[in-house]
Amino acid sequence: MITKEVIEIVYSFLHQKRNVYIHSSLDWQKDDIEYAIASYVDEMNEELLRTISGGKADFLKEHSRFEEDITAAVNTLERMLGDKL
């Protein structure tokens, strides 16, 4: 089950990391964020991950599309929060 609280927690974490990631010019910092998110995803609520991934394999774990994935995840979570209000 996906509760509003679960969505809020994941949204807060991903939103914060995305903002740092997109404004960073430091490759090591971006790599650290990608690693942290990939580790977080391994422990994430599976139902929520399926929902925000849109069926993409290795969602938030693939370097070449990480920025696209994290932006899509944040946007989806924002919509989900709006639906839960």
N, CA, C and O of each residue as an XYZ file, in Angstrom:
340
protein
N       0.838     -1.185      0.000
C       0.000      0.000      0.000
C       0.886      1.252      0.000
O       1.907      1.318      0.684
N       0.472      2.204     -0.763
C       1.211      3.461     -0.850
C       0.455      4.512     -0.050
O      -0.617      4.961     -0.456
N       1.007      4.893      1.066
C       0.368      5.913      1.892
C       0.895      7.299      1.524
O       1.936      7.439      0.882
N       0.162      8.297      1.941
C       0.595      9.679      1.719
C       1.946      9.921      2.385
O       2.794     10.623      1.834
N       2.148      9.344      3.561
C       3.405      9.532      4.291
C       4.592      8.956      3.519
O       5.662      9.563      3.472
N       4.395      7.778      2.912
C       5.463      7.164      2.115
C       5.802      8.056      0.927
O       6.974      8.287      0.627
N       4.782      8.549      0.262
C       5.007      9.435     -0.886
C       5.757     10.686     -0.446
O       6.700     11.105     -1.118
N       5.355     11.288      0.670
C       6.018     12.495      1.167
C       7.490     12.252      1.480
O       8.344     13.079      1.158
N       7.782     11.124      2.104
C       9.171     10.816      2.465
C      10.027     10.656      1.216
O      11.105     11.241      1.113
N       9.543      9.864      0.273
C      10.310      9.627     -0.961
C      10.428     10.928     -1.755
O      11.498     11.244     -2.276
N       9.349     11.671     -1.847
C       9.372     12.942     -2.567
C      10.406     13.893     -1.960
O      11.198     14.493     -2.687
N      10.400     14.030     -0.647
C      11.341     14.946      0.016
C      12.782     14.578     -0.296
O      13.602     15.440     -0.613
N      13.078     13.298     -0.204
C      14.448     12.837     -0.450
C      14.850     13.062     -1.905
O      15.901     13.640     -2.180
N      14.014     12.607     -2.832
C      14.369     12.730     -4.245
C      14.382     14.185     -4.708
O      15.237     14.574     -5.504
N      13.451     14.979     -4.221
C      13.397     16.390     -4.607
C      14.673     17.111     -4.179
O      15.259     17.861     -4.959
N      15.095     16.883     -2.953
C      16.314     17.511     -2.455
C      17.529     17.077     -3.268
O      18.331     17.911     -3.688
N      17.662     15.781     -3.486
C      18.822     15.266     -4.231
C      18.803     15.743     -5.681
O      19.853     16.054     -6.244
N      17.617     15.802     -6.289
C      17.530     16.282     -7.676
C      17.986     17.730     -7.775
O      18.715     18.090     -8.699
N      17.563     18.559     -6.832
C      17.951     19.968     -6.882
C      19.456     20.144     -6.765
O      20.037     20.966     -7.474
N      20.083     19.403     -5.903
C      21.543     19.473     -5.789
C      22.174     18.952     -7.074
O      23.100     19.562     -7.608
N      21.676     17.833     -7.564
C      22.242     17.192     -8.758
C      22.213     18.122     -9.973
O      23.224     18.286    -10.657
N      21.063     18.725    -10.236
C      20.952     19.523    -11.462
C      21.733     20.835    -11.390
O      22.040     21.429    -12.424
N      22.056     21.288    -10.182
C      22.812     22.531    -10.049
C      24.297     22.307     -9.782
O      25.072     23.260     -9.713
N      24.681     21.064     -9.635
C      26.085     20.764     -9.324
C      26.927     20.741    -10.589
O      26.487     20.284    -11.644
N      28.137     21.241    -10.457
C      29.106     21.147    -11.544
C      30.230     20.175    -11.176
O      31.223     20.063    -11.895
N      30.064     19.480    -10.058
C      31.077     18.562     -9.563
C      30.707     17.123     -9.906
O      29.715     16.595     -9.404
N      31.500     16.497    -10.753
C      31.201     15.126    -11.167
C      31.163     14.168     -9.978
O      30.307     13.284     -9.932
N      32.068     14.326     -9.024
C      32.093     13.416     -7.874
C      30.819     13.558     -7.042
O      30.318     12.577     -6.492
N      30.292     14.797     -6.952
C      29.067     15.011     -6.189
C      27.874     14.352     -6.894
O      27.026     13.734     -6.250
N      27.821     14.492     -8.207
C      26.757     13.850     -8.970
C      26.846     12.331     -8.845
O      25.826     11.659     -8.696
N      28.053     11.795     -8.903
C      28.240     10.352     -8.743
C      27.774      9.891     -7.362
O      27.133      8.847     -7.236
N      28.094     10.663     -6.337
C      27.657     10.321     -4.976
C      26.129     10.321     -4.862
O      25.548      9.456     -4.207
N      25.498     11.283     -5.495
C      24.035     11.355     -5.468
C      23.440     10.155     -6.201
O      22.490      9.541     -5.715
N      23.988      9.822     -7.353
C      23.495      8.665     -8.101
C      23.636      7.393     -7.268
O      22.727      6.562     -7.248
N      24.747      7.238     -6.594
C      24.964      6.060     -5.754
C      23.964      6.034     -4.588
O      23.381      4.992     -4.286
N      23.774      7.175     -3.946
C      22.840      7.253     -2.817
C      21.418      6.920     -3.256
O      20.708      6.196     -2.558
N      21.004      7.435     -4.392
C      19.653      7.176     -4.888
C      19.505      5.708     -5.278
O      18.490      5.086     -4.966
N      20.498      5.154     -5.951
C      20.429      3.736     -6.334
C      20.304      2.848     -5.099
O      19.547      1.877     -5.107
N      21.038      3.176     -4.046
C      20.947      2.416     -2.796
C      19.573      2.591     -2.163
O      18.997      1.632     -1.649
N      19.057      3.792     -2.197
C      17.734      4.095     -1.639
C      16.653      3.317     -2.378
O      15.740      2.773     -1.756
N      16.753      3.263     -3.683
C      15.771      2.562     -4.510
C      15.713      1.078     -4.148
O      14.645      0.467     -4.192
N      16.848      0.506     -3.795
C      16.880     -0.908     -3.411
C      16.015     -1.191     -2.186
O      15.566     -2.322     -1.996
N      15.780     -0.186     -1.359
C      15.001     -0.340     -0.127
C      13.613      0.304     -0.217
O      12.832      0.242      0.733
N      13.317      0.910     -1.344
C      12.070      1.665     -1.508
C      10.856      0.740     -1.560
O      10.965     -0.422     -1.951
N       9.719      1.258     -1.168
C       8.440      0.568     -1.297
C       8.295      0.102     -2.750
O       8.304      0.918     -3.672
N       8.161     -1.209     -2.947
C       8.150     -1.771     -4.306
C       6.972     -1.278     -5.142
O       7.120     -1.031     -6.339
N       5.828     -1.138     -4.528
C       4.649     -0.665     -5.250
C       4.858      0.773     -5.725
O       4.509      1.117     -6.854
N       5.421      1.596     -4.870
C       5.683      2.982     -5.251
C       6.735      3.039     -6.355
O       6.596      3.815     -7.300
N       7.766      2.241     -6.248
C       8.800      2.226     -7.287
C       8.205      1.822     -8.630
O       8.514      2.439     -9.650
N       7.363      0.805     -8.647
C       6.717      0.397     -9.904
C       5.881      1.545    -10.472
O       5.852      1.766    -11.682
N       5.213      2.261     -9.593
C       4.354      3.368    -10.022
C       5.164      4.505    -10.632
O       4.814      5.014    -11.697
N       6.235      4.900     -9.972
C       6.992      6.063    -10.475
C       7.935      5.705    -11.616
O       8.355      6.591    -12.361
N       8.275      4.433    -11.770
C       9.230      4.045    -12.813
C       8.596      3.952    -14.192
O       9.295      4.001    -15.204
N       7.288      3.818    -14.235
C       6.636      3.668    -15.535
C       7.089      2.423    -16.271
O       7.022      2.364    -17.498
N       7.550      1.430    -15.527
C       7.979      0.168    -16.128
C       9.413      0.151    -16.634
O       9.848     -0.845    -17.212
N      10.145      1.220    -16.431
C      11.541      1.256    -16.888
C      12.413      0.368    -16.003
O      12.395      0.479    -14.777
N      13.165     -0.500    -16.637
C      14.136     -1.324    -15.914
C      15.271     -0.426    -15.435
O      15.631      0.541    -16.106
N      15.824     -0.743    -14.292
C      16.948      0.008    -13.716
C      16.628      1.489    -13.521
O      17.503      2.345    -13.649
N      15.370      1.778    -13.211
C      14.943      3.156    -12.981
C      15.759      3.759    -11.835
O      15.889      3.147    -10.774
N      16.297      4.934    -12.045
C      17.145      5.674    -11.100
C      18.480      4.985    -10.831
O      19.171      5.319     -9.869
N      18.840      4.027    -11.676
C      20.113      3.322    -11.502
C      21.009      3.404    -12.738
O      22.163      2.976    -12.699
N      20.495      3.940    -13.807
C      21.229      4.011    -15.059
C      21.829      5.408    -15.229
O      21.101      6.394    -15.339
N      23.152      5.483    -15.250
C      23.851      6.775    -15.308
C      23.393      7.632    -16.492
O      23.179      8.836    -16.351
N      23.248      7.006    -17.644
C      22.968      7.774    -18.862
C      21.598      8.469    -18.843
O      21.384      9.425    -19.589
N      20.688      8.008    -18.013
C      19.382      8.663    -17.962
C      18.980      9.071    -16.546
O      17.799      9.285    -16.276
N      19.940      9.178    -15.655
C      19.638      9.460    -14.256
C      18.877     10.772    -14.091
O      17.860     10.808    -13.398
N      19.346     11.835    -14.706
C      18.675     13.137    -14.547
C      17.240     13.078    -15.063
O      16.337     13.638    -14.442
N      17.026     12.420    -16.166
C      15.679     12.249    -16.713
C      14.801     11.446    -15.747
O      13.652     11.808    -15.495
N      15.353     10.355    -15.211
C      14.592      9.507    -14.289
C      14.227     10.233    -13.002
O      13.085     10.158    -12.548
N      15.184     10.929    -12.419
C      14.894     11.575    -11.134
C      13.906     12.725    -11.320
O      13.078     12.977    -10.445
N      13.985     13.412    -12.438
C      13.026     14.480    -12.722
C      11.630     13.895    -12.928
O      10.649     14.444    -12.428
N      11.536     12.796    -13.654
C      10.243     12.134    -13.859
C       9.681     11.638    -12.529
O       8.482     11.758    -12.278
N      10.533     11.085    -11.685
C      10.088     10.580    -10.380
C       9.535     11.710     -9.523
O       8.469     11.569     -8.923
N      10.239     12.812     -9.460
C       9.793     13.954     -8.654
C       8.463     14.487     -9.187
O       7.563     14.792     -8.404
N       8.331     14.601    -10.498
C       7.082     15.091    -11.088
C       5.915     14.145    -10.793
O       4.816     14.597    -10.472
N       6.149     12.853    -10.899
C       5.109     11.866    -10.615
C       4.704     11.922     -9.151
O       3.516     11.880     -8.830
N       5.682     12.015     -8.265
C       5.389     12.086     -6.837
C       4.610     13.356     -6.490
O       3.725     13.323     -5.636
N       4.929     14.464     -7.140
C       4.174     15.707     -6.925
C       2.711     15.513     -7.308
O       1.812     15.932     -6.578
N       2.475     14.877     -8.457
C       1.096     14.610     -8.885
C       0.395     13.689     -7.898
O      -0.773     13.899     -7.572
N       1.101     12.673     -7.423
C       0.507     11.740     -6.466
C       0.142     12.445     -5.157
O      -0.897     12.162     -4.560
N       0.992     13.350     -4.723
C       0.684     14.100     -3.511
C      -0.543     14.977     -3.709
O      -1.375     15.104     -2.811
N      -0.651     15.576     -4.876
C      -1.822     16.387     -5.185
C      -3.099     15.564     -5.183
O      -4.152     16.041     -4.762
N      -3.003     14.330     -5.654
C      -4.154     13.434     -5.671
C      -4.561     13.001     -4.271
O      -5.729     12.694     -4.033
N      -3.597     12.974     -3.328
C      -3.857     12.508     -1.970
C      -4.410     13.606     -1.065
O      -4.841     13.334      0.055
N      -4.398     14.850     -1.553
C      -4.903     15.969     -0.721
C      -6.396     15.993     -0.638
O      -6.964     16.866      0.019
